[in-house]
Amino acid sequence: MMNIALLHYSVPPIVGGVESVIGHHARLMSADGHAVRLIAARGEALSGEIPLTRIPLADSRHERVTAMNEELKRGEVAGHFETLRDELAGELQKTFSDVNLLIAHNVCSLNKNLALTAALHQLHIAGNLPRLILWHHDLAWTTPRYLPELRDGYPWNLLKTDWGNTAHVVVSDWRRDELASLMNLDPAVVRVVPNGVDLNEFHKFEPLTRSLLEKTRLLDAAPILLLPVRVTPRKNIELALRALAELKSEFPQAALVVTGPLGPHNGNNAEYFKTLLDLRKQLGLENSMRFLAELRDGFLPDEVIADFYRIADALFLPSREEGFGIPLIEAAFSRLPAFCADIPPLRKLGLDDANYFSPDENPASVSKMIADYFKTSPPARFAARARTSFRWEAIYRAQIAPLLQAQI
Protein backbone atom coordinates (compact mmCIF):
# COMPACT_ATOMS: atom_id res chain seq x y z
CA MET A 1 0.00 0.00 0.00
CA MET A 2 1.18 3.51 -0.81
CA ASN A 3 0.19 6.98 0.29
CA ILE A 4 -0.71 8.69 -2.98
CA ALA A 5 -1.52 12.36 -3.56
CA LEU A 6 -3.27 13.63 -6.69
CA LEU A 7 -2.66 17.31 -7.40
CA HIS A 8 -4.60 19.66 -9.67
CA TYR A 9 -6.12 23.14 -9.55
CA SER A 10 -9.56 21.65 -8.81
CA VAL A 11 -11.19 18.26 -8.31
CA PRO A 12 -14.78 16.90 -8.46
CA PRO A 13 -17.51 17.98 -8.21
CA ILE A 14 -15.94 20.81 -10.22
CA VAL A 15 -16.84 19.86 -13.78
CA GLY A 16 -14.02 19.25 -16.21
CA GLY A 17 -12.31 16.50 -18.14
CA VAL A 18 -9.21 16.42 -15.96
CA GLU A 19 -11.30 16.59 -12.79
CA SER A 20 -13.35 13.61 -13.96
CA VAL A 21 -10.22 11.59 -14.68
CA ILE A 22 -8.79 12.41 -11.25
CA GLY A 23 -12.02 11.23 -9.63
CA HIS A 24 -11.87 7.88 -11.42
CA HIS A 25 -8.18 7.43 -10.69
CA ALA A 26 -8.63 8.20 -7.02
CA ARG A 27 -11.49 5.72 -6.59
CA LEU A 28 -9.65 2.96 -8.43
CA MET A 29 -6.46 3.47 -6.42
CA SER A 30 -8.40 3.54 -3.17
CA ALA A 31 -10.29 0.37 -4.10
CA ASP A 32 -6.90 -1.25 -4.77
CA GLY A 33 -5.88 -0.62 -1.16
CA HIS A 34 -3.87 2.58 -1.46
CA ALA A 35 -4.33 5.59 0.82
CA VAL A 36 -5.34 8.37 -1.55
CA ARG A 37 -5.78 12.07 -0.99
CA LEU A 38 -6.64 14.95 -3.28
CA ILE A 39 -4.79 18.26 -3.23
CA ALA A 40 -6.47 21.20 -4.92
CA ALA A 41 -7.88 24.67 -4.38
CA ARG A 42 -11.48 23.81 -5.24
CA GLY A 43 -13.65 20.73 -4.96
CA GLU A 44 -14.67 18.27 -2.28
CA ALA A 45 -13.50 15.04 -0.69
CA LEU A 46 -14.69 12.07 -2.73
CA SER A 47 -15.41 10.05 0.42
CA GLY A 48 -14.21 9.50 3.94
CA GLU A 49 -11.40 7.39 2.49
CA ILE A 50 -10.42 9.98 -0.14
CA PRO A 51 -10.03 13.34 1.63
CA LEU A 52 -9.23 16.71 0.09
CA THR A 53 -6.45 19.00 1.29
CA ARG A 54 -7.28 22.51 0.13
CA ILE A 55 -4.50 24.88 -0.89
CA PRO A 56 -6.27 28.06 -2.01
CA LEU A 57 -3.21 29.46 -3.78
CA ALA A 58 -3.14 26.39 -6.06
CA ASP A 59 -6.23 27.77 -7.79
CA SER A 60 -5.88 28.91 -11.37
CA ARG A 61 -8.41 31.68 -10.60
CA HIS A 62 -7.24 32.95 -7.20
CA GLU A 63 -7.09 36.76 -7.19
CA ARG A 64 -3.39 36.73 -6.32
CA VAL A 65 -2.73 34.27 -9.15
CA THR A 66 -4.67 36.54 -11.50
CA ALA A 67 -2.52 39.49 -10.45
CA MET A 68 0.62 37.38 -10.99
CA ASN A 69 -0.57 36.38 -14.46
CA GLU A 70 -0.99 40.02 -15.41
CA GLU A 71 2.63 40.64 -14.43
CA LEU A 72 3.81 37.59 -16.35
CA LYS A 73 2.00 38.80 -19.45
CA ARG A 74 4.23 41.87 -19.25
CA GLY A 75 7.29 39.66 -18.80
CA GLU A 76 7.71 40.61 -15.13
CA VAL A 77 9.07 37.61 -13.21
CA ALA A 78 9.23 39.05 -9.74
CA GLY A 79 6.87 40.42 -7.13
CA HIS A 80 3.74 38.32 -7.05
CA PHE A 81 5.34 35.35 -8.81
CA GLU A 82 8.25 34.85 -6.42
CA THR A 83 6.13 35.44 -3.35
CA LEU A 84 3.46 32.98 -4.47
CA ARG A 85 6.04 30.39 -5.51
CA ASP A 86 7.73 30.42 -2.13
CA GLU A 87 4.43 30.35 -0.19
CA LEU A 88 3.20 27.43 -2.26
CA ALA A 89 6.48 25.55 -1.84
CA GLY A 90 6.11 25.82 1.93
CA GLU A 91 2.51 24.64 1.93
CA LEU A 92 3.18 21.80 -0.47
CA GLN A 93 6.17 20.51 1.45
CA LYS A 94 4.08 20.22 4.61
CA THR A 95 1.30 18.49 2.69
CA PHE A 96 3.65 15.89 1.18
CA SER A 97 5.37 14.94 4.44
CA ASP A 98 3.93 11.39 4.48
CA VAL A 99 3.26 10.93 0.76
CA ASN A 100 5.08 8.18 -1.20
CA LEU A 101 3.87 9.16 -4.64
CA LEU A 102 2.71 12.49 -6.06
CA ILE A 103 0.78 12.58 -9.32
CA ALA A 104 0.49 16.10 -10.70
CA HIS A 105 -2.20 16.48 -13.35
CA ASN A 106 -1.59 19.23 -15.92
CA VAL A 107 -0.04 21.68 -13.46
CA CYS A 108 3.39 21.13 -15.02
CA SER A 109 2.27 21.39 -18.64
CA LEU A 110 -0.16 24.34 -18.58
CA ASN A 111 0.49 27.95 -17.59
CA LYS A 112 -2.67 28.37 -15.49
CA ASN A 113 -0.65 28.87 -12.30
CA LEU A 114 3.07 29.09 -13.00
CA ALA A 115 3.83 29.79 -9.34
CA LEU A 116 2.47 26.32 -8.52
CA THR A 117 4.54 24.81 -11.34
CA ALA A 118 7.67 26.59 -10.14
CA ALA A 119 7.05 25.61 -6.51
CA LEU A 120 6.87 21.95 -7.48
CA HIS A 121 10.01 22.28 -9.59
CA GLN A 122 11.87 23.99 -6.75
CA LEU A 123 10.95 21.23 -4.31
CA HIS A 124 11.75 18.50 -6.82
CA ILE A 125 15.20 19.84 -7.67
CA ALA A 126 15.96 20.16 -3.95
CA GLY A 127 14.95 16.53 -3.39
CA ASN A 128 12.01 17.50 -1.20
CA LEU A 129 9.25 15.78 -3.18
CA PRO A 130 8.11 12.16 -3.10
CA ARG A 131 8.31 10.11 -6.28
CA LEU A 132 6.78 12.30 -8.97
CA ILE A 133 4.57 11.43 -11.92
CA LEU A 134 3.66 14.27 -14.27
CA TRP A 135 0.36 13.45 -15.98
CA HIS A 136 0.00 15.61 -19.09
CA HIS A 137 -3.48 16.04 -20.53
CA ASP A 138 -2.73 19.30 -22.38
CA LEU A 139 0.49 21.02 -23.43
CA ALA A 140 0.62 24.81 -23.45
CA TRP A 141 3.67 24.98 -25.74
CA THR A 142 2.01 22.94 -28.52
CA THR A 143 -1.42 24.58 -28.31
CA PRO A 144 -1.83 27.68 -30.50
CA ARG A 145 -4.30 29.43 -28.20
CA TYR A 146 -1.77 29.42 -25.34
CA LEU A 147 1.28 30.53 -27.30
CA PRO A 148 0.61 34.31 -26.99
CA GLU A 149 0.77 33.88 -23.20
CA LEU A 150 4.19 32.19 -23.23
CA ARG A 151 7.73 33.58 -23.36
CA ASP A 152 11.19 32.09 -23.61
CA GLY A 153 12.90 31.67 -20.27
CA TYR A 154 11.92 30.96 -16.68
CA PRO A 155 9.26 30.09 -15.54
CA TRP A 156 7.60 29.37 -18.89
CA ASN A 157 10.36 26.95 -19.91
CA LEU A 158 9.43 24.69 -16.98
CA LEU A 159 6.48 23.62 -19.14
CA LYS A 160 8.70 22.30 -21.92
CA THR A 161 11.72 20.99 -20.01
CA ASP A 162 12.26 17.51 -18.63
CA TRP A 163 12.89 17.98 -14.92
CA GLY A 164 14.72 14.68 -14.59
CA ASN A 165 13.87 11.77 -12.29
CA THR A 166 10.17 11.97 -13.12
CA ALA A 167 7.75 9.75 -14.99
CA HIS A 168 5.85 11.39 -17.84
CA VAL A 169 2.36 10.14 -18.65
CA VAL A 170 0.19 11.34 -21.52
CA VAL A 171 -3.32 10.42 -22.58
CA SER A 172 -2.74 9.55 -26.25
CA ASP A 173 -0.08 8.61 -28.78
CA TRP A 174 -0.46 12.09 -30.28
CA ARG A 175 0.35 13.74 -26.96
CA ARG A 176 3.31 11.36 -26.51
CA ASP A 177 4.82 12.46 -29.79
CA GLU A 178 4.21 16.13 -28.97
CA LEU A 179 5.78 15.82 -25.51
CA ALA A 180 8.76 13.83 -26.73
CA SER A 181 9.50 16.44 -29.40
CA LEU A 182 8.93 19.33 -27.01
CA MET A 183 11.23 17.98 -24.27
CA ASN A 184 13.67 16.10 -26.52
CA LEU A 185 12.68 12.78 -24.95
CA ASP A 186 12.77 9.28 -26.35
CA PRO A 187 9.07 8.55 -27.04
CA ALA A 188 9.59 5.12 -25.49
CA VAL A 189 10.04 6.64 -22.02
CA VAL A 190 6.73 8.50 -22.19
CA ARG A 191 3.90 6.30 -20.96
CA VAL A 192 0.53 6.46 -22.68
CA VAL A 193 -2.45 5.84 -20.40
CA PRO A 194 -5.77 6.60 -22.10
CA ASN A 195 -8.86 8.01 -20.49
CA GLY A 196 -11.76 5.66 -19.99
CA VAL A 197 -15.44 5.20 -19.31
CA ASP A 198 -17.10 3.84 -16.19
CA LEU A 199 -19.72 1.48 -17.59
CA ASN A 200 -21.52 1.26 -14.25
CA GLU A 201 -22.19 4.99 -14.42
CA PHE A 202 -22.65 5.17 -18.17
CA HIS A 203 -25.32 2.46 -18.24
CA LYS A 204 -26.60 3.06 -14.69
CA PHE A 205 -26.29 -0.63 -13.90
CA GLU A 206 -28.36 -2.09 -11.07
CA PRO A 207 -26.43 -3.05 -7.89
CA LEU A 208 -27.14 -6.74 -8.58
CA THR A 209 -25.78 -6.35 -12.11
CA ARG A 210 -22.60 -4.80 -10.75
CA SER A 211 -22.20 -7.67 -8.30
CA LEU A 212 -22.65 -10.31 -11.00
CA LEU A 213 -20.21 -8.55 -13.32
CA GLU A 214 -17.59 -8.37 -10.59
CA LYS A 215 -17.94 -12.09 -9.88
CA THR A 216 -17.81 -13.14 -13.52
CA ARG A 217 -15.45 -10.47 -14.93
CA LEU A 218 -17.64 -10.75 -17.99
CA LEU A 219 -16.77 -7.24 -19.18
CA ASP A 220 -13.25 -8.43 -19.99
CA ALA A 221 -14.72 -10.67 -22.69
CA ALA A 222 -15.23 -9.81 -26.36
CA PRO A 223 -17.55 -10.56 -27.96
CA ILE A 224 -20.18 -11.27 -25.31
CA LEU A 225 -23.06 -13.48 -26.47
CA LEU A 226 -26.30 -13.33 -24.50
CA LEU A 227 -28.60 -16.33 -24.03
CA PRO A 228 -31.44 -15.01 -21.82
CA VAL A 229 -33.29 -18.28 -21.18
CA ARG A 230 -34.04 -20.79 -18.46
CA VAL A 231 -31.87 -23.89 -18.29
CA THR A 232 -34.08 -26.50 -19.92
CA PRO A 233 -33.37 -28.98 -22.78
CA ARG A 234 -35.59 -27.28 -25.35
CA LYS A 235 -33.29 -24.22 -25.22
CA ASN A 236 -30.56 -26.30 -26.89
CA ILE A 237 -27.81 -24.78 -24.75
CA GLU A 238 -25.39 -27.55 -25.68
CA LEU A 239 -25.21 -26.12 -29.21
CA ALA A 240 -24.31 -22.74 -27.69
CA LEU A 241 -21.49 -24.36 -25.71
CA ARG A 242 -20.05 -26.15 -28.73
CA ALA A 243 -20.36 -23.08 -30.95
CA LEU A 244 -18.61 -20.97 -28.32
CA ALA A 245 -15.74 -23.46 -28.21
CA GLU A 246 -15.35 -23.09 -31.97
CA LEU A 247 -15.65 -19.29 -31.83
CA LYS A 248 -12.81 -19.03 -29.34
CA SER A 249 -10.35 -20.26 -31.95
CA GLU A 250 -10.78 -16.88 -33.69
CA PHE A 251 -11.96 -14.78 -30.73
CA PRO A 252 -10.08 -16.13 -27.68
CA GLN A 253 -11.84 -13.69 -25.32
CA ALA A 254 -15.36 -14.62 -26.46
CA ALA A 255 -17.89 -15.46 -23.76
CA LEU A 256 -21.51 -16.49 -23.44
CA VAL A 257 -23.82 -15.82 -20.51
CA VAL A 258 -27.03 -17.72 -19.72
CA THR A 259 -29.13 -15.53 -17.46
CA GLY A 260 -31.99 -17.81 -16.40
CA PRO A 261 -32.43 -20.34 -13.59
CA LEU A 262 -33.29 -23.98 -14.07
CA GLY A 263 -36.73 -24.54 -15.52
CA PRO A 264 -39.15 -25.03 -12.58
CA HIS A 265 -41.54 -27.63 -13.99
CA ASN A 266 -39.35 -30.53 -15.04
CA GLY A 267 -37.26 -32.58 -12.65
CA ASN A 268 -34.95 -33.53 -15.52
CA ASN A 269 -33.65 -29.96 -15.71
CA ALA A 270 -31.20 -30.56 -12.86
CA GLU A 271 -29.75 -33.51 -14.75
CA TYR A 272 -29.62 -31.44 -17.93
CA PHE A 273 -27.76 -28.70 -16.08
CA LYS A 274 -25.22 -31.23 -14.80
CA THR A 275 -24.73 -32.44 -18.38
CA LEU A 276 -24.08 -28.88 -19.50
CA LEU A 277 -21.58 -28.31 -16.71
CA ASP A 278 -19.76 -31.50 -17.64
CA LEU A 279 -19.67 -30.42 -21.29
CA ARG A 280 -18.42 -26.97 -20.30
CA LYS A 281 -15.55 -28.57 -18.38
CA GLN A 282 -14.80 -30.96 -21.24
CA LEU A 283 -14.59 -28.02 -23.65
CA GLY A 284 -12.47 -25.92 -21.28
CA LEU A 285 -15.03 -23.13 -21.09
CA GLU A 286 -15.33 -22.70 -17.32
CA ASN A 287 -14.19 -19.07 -17.54
CA SER A 288 -16.08 -18.30 -20.75
CA MET A 289 -19.52 -19.87 -20.41
CA ARG A 290 -21.31 -18.22 -17.52
CA PHE A 291 -24.48 -19.61 -15.99
CA LEU A 292 -25.85 -16.97 -13.65
CA ALA A 293 -27.85 -19.77 -12.02
CA GLU A 294 -24.57 -20.76 -10.36
CA LEU A 295 -24.42 -17.37 -8.64
CA ARG A 296 -28.06 -16.67 -7.84
CA ASP A 297 -31.22 -18.69 -7.33
CA GLY A 298 -34.39 -17.74 -9.18
CA PHE A 299 -35.15 -15.26 -11.91
CA LEU A 300 -33.26 -12.03 -12.27
CA PRO A 301 -35.30 -8.81 -12.13
CA ASP A 302 -36.24 -7.33 -15.48
CA GLU A 303 -33.99 -4.34 -14.80
CA VAL A 304 -30.98 -6.65 -14.48
CA ILE A 305 -31.87 -8.55 -17.64
CA ALA A 306 -32.05 -5.20 -19.43
CA ASP A 307 -28.55 -4.44 -18.16
CA PHE A 308 -27.26 -7.66 -19.71
CA TYR A 309 -28.73 -6.63 -23.05
CA ARG A 310 -26.69 -3.41 -22.73
CA ILE A 311 -23.57 -5.41 -21.92
CA ALA A 312 -23.92 -7.97 -24.70
CA ASP A 313 -22.59 -7.76 -28.24
CA ALA A 314 -25.15 -10.17 -29.73
CA LEU A 315 -28.15 -12.32 -28.90
CA PHE A 316 -27.58 -16.07 -29.36
CA LEU A 317 -30.80 -18.09 -29.25
CA PRO A 318 -30.44 -21.73 -30.44
CA SER A 319 -33.83 -22.91 -29.07
CA ARG A 320 -35.54 -25.96 -30.51
CA GLU A 321 -38.93 -24.65 -29.35
CA GLU A 322 -40.33 -21.20 -28.60
CA GLY A 323 -43.92 -20.15 -28.14
CA PHE A 324 -43.18 -16.55 -29.06
CA GLY A 325 -39.51 -15.56 -28.64
CA ILE A 326 -39.50 -12.33 -26.63
CA PRO A 327 -35.64 -12.23 -26.44
CA LEU A 328 -35.60 -11.48 -30.15
CA ILE A 329 -37.77 -8.40 -29.62
CA GLU A 330 -35.68 -7.33 -26.63
CA ALA A 331 -32.58 -7.66 -28.78
CA ALA A 332 -34.21 -5.44 -31.40
CA PHE A 333 -34.96 -2.74 -28.83
CA SER A 334 -31.34 -3.07 -27.64
CA ARG A 335 -30.04 -2.83 -31.22
CA LEU A 336 -28.25 -6.16 -30.85
CA PRO A 337 -27.62 -8.44 -33.80
CA ALA A 338 -29.54 -11.69 -33.35
CA PHE A 339 -28.30 -15.18 -34.16
CA CYS A 340 -31.14 -17.62 -33.67
CA ALA A 341 -32.55 -20.99 -34.57
CA ASP A 342 -34.58 -21.12 -37.75
CA ILE A 343 -37.86 -22.13 -36.18
CA PRO A 344 -41.27 -20.66 -37.17
CA PRO A 345 -41.89 -18.31 -34.19
CA LEU A 346 -38.42 -16.75 -34.44
CA ARG A 347 -38.52 -16.52 -38.23
CA LYS A 348 -41.91 -14.79 -37.97
CA LEU A 349 -40.50 -12.20 -35.57
CA GLY A 350 -37.11 -11.63 -37.13
CA LEU A 351 -38.09 -11.87 -40.81
CA ASP A 352 -34.95 -11.02 -42.79
CA ASP A 353 -33.42 -8.97 -40.00
CA ALA A 354 -31.97 -11.82 -37.93
CA ASN A 355 -29.34 -14.44 -38.70
CA TYR A 356 -30.68 -18.00 -38.74
CA PHE A 357 -29.28 -21.51 -38.40
CA SER A 358 -30.79 -24.94 -37.91
CA PRO A 359 -31.07 -26.13 -34.28
CA ASP A 360 -29.09 -29.17 -35.50
CA GLU A 361 -26.47 -27.12 -37.33
CA ASN A 362 -22.80 -28.03 -37.08
CA PRO A 363 -21.35 -25.85 -34.28
CA ALA A 364 -18.46 -24.82 -36.54
CA SER A 365 -20.92 -23.42 -39.08
CA VAL A 366 -22.75 -21.45 -36.41
CA SER A 367 -19.44 -20.15 -35.09
CA LYS A 368 -18.40 -19.05 -38.59
CA MET A 369 -21.64 -17.08 -39.00
CA ILE A 370 -21.00 -15.23 -35.75
CA ALA A 371 -17.28 -14.75 -36.42
CA ASP A 372 -17.93 -13.34 -39.89
CA TYR A 373 -20.26 -10.76 -38.40
CA PHE A 374 -17.76 -9.58 -35.79
CA LYS A 375 -14.96 -9.47 -38.37
CA THR A 376 -16.91 -7.31 -40.81
CA SER A 377 -19.04 -5.02 -38.62
CA PRO A 378 -17.10 -1.86 -37.66
CA PRO A 379 -19.56 -0.88 -34.88
CA ALA A 380 -19.34 -4.37 -33.36
CA ARG A 381 -15.55 -4.43 -33.54
CA PHE A 382 -15.26 -0.95 -32.09
CA ALA A 383 -17.69 -1.68 -29.25
CA ALA A 384 -15.82 -4.83 -28.22
CA ARG A 385 -12.44 -3.09 -28.44
CA ALA A 386 -13.66 -0.08 -26.47
CA ARG A 387 -15.02 -2.25 -23.67
CA THR A 388 -11.79 -4.21 -23.26
CA SER A 389 -9.39 -1.27 -23.81
CA PHE A 390 -11.14 1.88 -22.60
CA ARG A 391 -13.02 0.77 -19.51
CA TRP A 392 -11.60 2.30 -16.36
CA GLU A 393 -11.20 -1.01 -14.52
CA ALA A 394 -9.33 -2.52 -17.46
CA ILE A 395 -7.10 0.55 -17.83
CA TYR A 396 -6.28 0.50 -14.14
CA ARG A 397 -5.35 -3.19 -14.04
CA ALA A 398 -3.28 -3.13 -17.22
CA GLN A 399 -1.59 0.26 -17.03
CA ILE A 400 -2.13 2.36 -13.91
CA ALA A 401 -1.48 -0.26 -11.22
CA PRO A 402 1.89 -1.29 -12.78
CA LEU A 403 2.82 2.37 -13.16
CA LEU A 404 2.26 3.01 -9.45
CA GLN A 405 4.74 0.26 -8.58
CA ALA A 406 7.30 1.09 -11.28
CA GLN A 407 10.63 2.65 -10.48
CA ILE A 408 11.35 5.86 -12.36
C-alpha positions, 0 to 999 in steps of 0.5 A, a space after each residue: 500500500 502507498 500513500 498517494 496524492 493527486 494534485 490539480 487546480 480543482 477536483 470533483 464535483 468541479 466539472 471538467 475532463 481532468 477533474 473527472 479523470 482524477 475522480 476515477 483514478 482516485 477511486 480505483 487506487 483507493 479500491 486497490 488498497 492505497 491511501 489516496 488524498 486529493 490536493 487542490 484549491 477547489 472541490 470536495 472530498 470524494 469520500 471519507 477514504 479519499 479526503 481533500 487537502 485545500 490549498 487556495 493558492 493552487 487555484 488557477 483563478 485565485 485573485 493573487 494568481 490573476 494578479 501574478 498572471 498580469 505581471 507575467 504577461 508583461 514579462 515581469 518575473 518578480 513580485 507576485 510570482 516569487 512570493 506565491 512560488 515560495 508560499 506554495 512551496 512551503 505549503 506543499 512541502 508540509 502536505 507531502 510529508 507522508 506521501 510516497 507518490 505524487 501525481 500532478 495532473 496538468 499543473 506542469 504542462 499548462 500555464 494556469 498557475 506558474 507559481 504552482 509549477 515553479 514551486 513543485 520544480 523547486 521542491 523536486 530539484 531540492 529533493 524535497 518531493 516524493 516520487 513524482 509522476 507528471 500526468 499531461 493532458 494538455 500542453 501549453 507549448 504545442 497549443 496555439 491558443 496558449 502561445 501568446 501567453 508564453 515567453 522564452 525563459 523561466 518560468 515558462 520553460 518549466 512547461 517544456 523541459 524535462 525535470 529529470 527523475 520523473 515519470 511522464 504520462 500522456 493520454 494519447 499517442 499524439 500527446 506522446 509524440 508532442 511531448 517527446 518532441 517538445 522535451 527532446 525525450 525518447 518517445 519510449 520513455 513516455 507512458 501512454 495511459 488513455 482516459 476511460 469510461 465507467 460502464 456502471 455509471 454510463 449504463 446506470 447498472 443495477 447493484 445486482 448487475 454490478 455484483 454479477 459482473 464483478 464475480 464473472 469479470 464478464 466485461 473483460 470478454 469480447 464478444 459477449 453473447 447473450 442467451 437469456 433463457 431458463 436452463 431447460 433442454 428445449 433451449 438447446 444450450 449444448 449447441 451454444 457451448 459447442 459453438 462458443 468453443 469453436 468461436 474461441 479459436 478466432 476470438 479467444 476472449 469470447 464469452 456467453 452468458 445464460 441468465 436464467 435459472 433452471 426450468 421449474 416444472 421438469 425434474 430432468 432440468 437438474 440432470 440437464 444442467 449437470 450435463 451442461 456443466 460436464 460439457 463446459 468442463 470438457 470443452 475448457 469453457 469454465 471461464 467463458 460460459 457463464 451460468 448466472 444460475 450458479 451465482 443466484 437462485 431464481 429469476 433475475 429482475 427485469 432491470 438486471 436482464 435489461 442491463 445484460 442486453 446493454 452489456 452484450 454484443 449479440 443475442 444467441 438463441 439456439 432454441 428448438 422450441 419457442 412459443 413466441 420468442 421475446 428475447 428477439 424483440 428485446 434484442 431489437 430494442 437493444 439494437 443487438 444483432 440476433 443469431 437464432 434458430 430457424 424455427 417458425 416463431 423466431 422466423 416470424 418475428 425476425 423476418 430477414 433482420 436476424 441471422 438463422 441456423 438450424 437447431 441441428 447445425 454443425 457448431 463450426 458453421 454457427 461459429 463461422 456465421 458469428 465470427 464473420 459478423 464480428 470481423 466485418 461489422 465496424 460498430 461491433 468491432 469498435 464496441 468490443 475493443 472499447 469495452 476491453 481497452 477503454 473501460 476504467 477497470 481494465 485501464 487500471 489493471 493493465 496500465 495504472 497499477 503497474 505504473 504506481 509500482 514502477 521505479 522511475 
